[in-house]
Amino acid sequence: MVLTSVVLNVAIAVSSVGAWISILLGTGDDRSLSHRGIGSLKYYTVLSNLFSAAVSLVYAKGLLSMMTGALPAWLLVLRLSAASVVMVTFFVTFLLLIPVYGFKALYSGGNFWLHLVCPLLAAGDTILFAPVETLPLWSTAFAMVPTALYAAGYIRAVLVHGAEENGKVYDFYDFLRWGEDKIGLVAAVMLLFTWAIAVVLYLAS
């Protein structure tokens, strides 16, 4: 089981970084991302998958170096949090974006890995192999931290610049469609959604 989890986590890291490099260099068919190159780092999908890649490498190293059957709680929290944020990408893509952009646009090139494969691998490793059930239930709340940090940066940019300024689009997720006074509510919903996914992964493990 340990070896299988190590292989899965290395695969997650390599696939996530490889998919982003494809987007960075513009070598893949990534039509659902309007910006290639370094500009792709503004997207939650890209950042959450790179966070998951980093966590996967640390987690794999922890698995290989542990002398007993117990992993530190902080590492399990990171494993659960990383799986939760990439599953946010998975569900938002599947439930909300496919009806708008179509299946092919969202699952082509690097997006196939970032929207589908890597999130499912992370969730599978968390449910099947990571002993996250040893954590207290309240620790699932830490999964909201990456989403909260992203939301804070996004909201600040939108409130400072508006939807668009000098030809640059800041509200690329179109939160202003509901008005500036609703941005906080939208962010709160996304935080609760992230937490709900973390709780489901925790209970399923």
N, C-alpha and C positions, 0 to 999 in steps of 0.2 A: 504493500500500500504506500509506503514512504517513497519508494522508487517511482511508482506510478505518479504520485503527486509531484515529485521533483520534475519528472518529464513534462507533465502538464504545465507546470509553472514556467519552465524554460520555454515551452512552446508558446505560451501566452506572451511572454516577453519578446521573443523573436518575431512572432507574427504581428504584434502591435507595432513594434518599432519598424519592421519591414513595411507594413502597410502605410505608416506615416511617411517613411522615406519615399515611397511611391507617390504619395500626394505632394510631398515637398519638392520632388524633382519633376512632377508633372508627367510621370511615365505611365500612370494608370488611367483607367476610365472612371473618373471621380466626378461625375456631373452634378451630384447633389450638393457638393461643396463649391460655393461660388468663388472661393479663393484657394488657389494652390500656393505652393511655396510656404514661406514663414507665416504668411497671413492665416494659414489654416489653424494656427495655434489659438485663434480667438474662439474656436468652436468647443463646446462642452464635450462632444464626441471624441475629438482628438485628445484633449487634455485628460479626460477621464481614462481613456485607454493607455495613455502614456503613464499616468499615475498607477494604473493597474500593472503595467509592465514593470515599473520600478518595484512595486510591492511584491510581484511574483519572483523577481530575482532575489530580493531579500528573504522572502519566505522559503525559496528553494535552498538558499544558503543555510537558513536556520534548520531546515529538515536534515541536511547533510551533516551539519556539525553538532546536532543535539546528541547528548550522551545518554539521555533517558527518553522515556516516551512522552514527556511533557514539553510543550512549546510555551514560551512566555506569553502572558495574556496580551501584551501590547502588539505582538506579532499576529495573534489571532484576530484582534480588533482590526488591524490593517487588512488582513486577508478578507474579512467580512465586509469592510468598508469599500475596498476596491471592487469586489464582486458586485456590491450594491449599486455603485455609481455607473458601472458599465451596463448593468441591467436596466438602469434608467434609460440609457441610450437605446438599448434593445427594444424596450416597450414603447418609448416615444416614437421610434422609427416605425415599428410594426403597426401601432394603433393609430397614430396621427399623421405621419408623413407619407406612408405608402399611398393612401387615398389621394394625396395631393400630387406627389411627384412620380408615382409609379414604382413598381417592384424593381425594374431594371436599373433605374437611376440610383436607387439607394443601396443596391447590392451588387454594384459593379466595381472592379478595381479594388483599391484599398478599402472602400466602404464595405465590401463584402466581409472583410475581416473585422473592421472596427464596429460595424453595426450588428453583425451576426455571430461569426465564429468565436472571436475573443471573449465577448460577453458570456456566451454559452459555456465555453471552456472554464472561465472563472467561476461561474455559478456551479458548474458540475464539480469542480475541485472543492469548492466550499461545502457543498452538500454531501458529497461522497467521502471525502478524505480529511478535511480540516475539522479538528475537534472543537468547533466554535460553540458547541452545546455546553462546554465547560465554563463558558463565560456567563456572567449574570445577564439577564434579559435587558437590563437598562443600558448595557454597553452597546447595544444596537444603535443607540442615539448618536454615537460617534460617526456613524456612516453619513450623517447629515453635514459633517464639517466640510468635506470637499465641495459639496454642492453649495453650501452657504458662502464659502470663499469665492466661488465662481459668481454666484448671484450678486454678492457685494460689489465686485468689480464691474459686472455688467450694468447693474443699476446705477452705479456712480457715473459710468460713461454716458448712459442714456440721459440722466438728469442734467449732466453738465453740457452735453452737446446736442441733445434732442435726437430725433430719429436719424437725421442726416445733417452733416455740416461740411461745407467745402468739398462736396462730392463724395465724402466718405460716409458709409452707412454704419451707424452705431447700434441702431435697434434692429439687428438682422434677424432676431426672433420675433419681431413685430409685437412686442409687449405693449407698445403705445396704442394699439388698436382699441384697448379698453380704457385708455386714459392714464395719465401719470399717477393718479391717486390709486390705481388698481395694481401698479407694479409690485408693491409690497405683498399684496394678496396672491398674485401669481407666483411670486417667489416662495411664499409660505406653502402653497399647494405643492410645489416641486420638492420642498424640504420634507413635507409629510409623505409624499410619494416615495422619496428615497428611503425614509425611515420604514415605511410599510414593506418595501422590498427587503430591507435588512432583516426585519422581523420574520418575514416568510422564509428567507434563507436560513435564519437561525433555527426556526421551528422545524424546517425540513431536514436539517442535518442530523 
